[in-house]
């Protein structure tokens, strides 16, 4: 809002100047140890690999489903 207050509860918007809370927790930490960064990178690569495998299996299942639907529509199988 123009007066700098929240439109929902009327409180001040945003953190006070000099607030460092966002810098000392979570992904905003600039000084993470290299080992922790390496571990997180490894976990991210593992998750991407797992997602890729799941997507491939899902493609196979969708193709199988399509094949079964085509077979059910084919008068030869009915």
C-alpha positions, 0 to 999 in steps of 0.5 A: 500500500502507499502508506507502507502497511500490509493490505491484509493486517495493516502491519508494517511491510517487510523486515526492518533495515539491517535484518540478517535473519534471512542470511543465517538460515537455509539457502541464503547462507553464503558460508556453507562448508564445502563438504555440505555443498558437495553433499547437497549437490550429490543429493540433487544429482541423485534426485534428478536421476531418480526423477528421470527414471520415474519419468521413463517408467511413466512413459512405458506405462502410458504406452502400455495403457494406450496399447491396451486401449487400442486392443480393446477397441479392435474388434478382433480382441472383442 
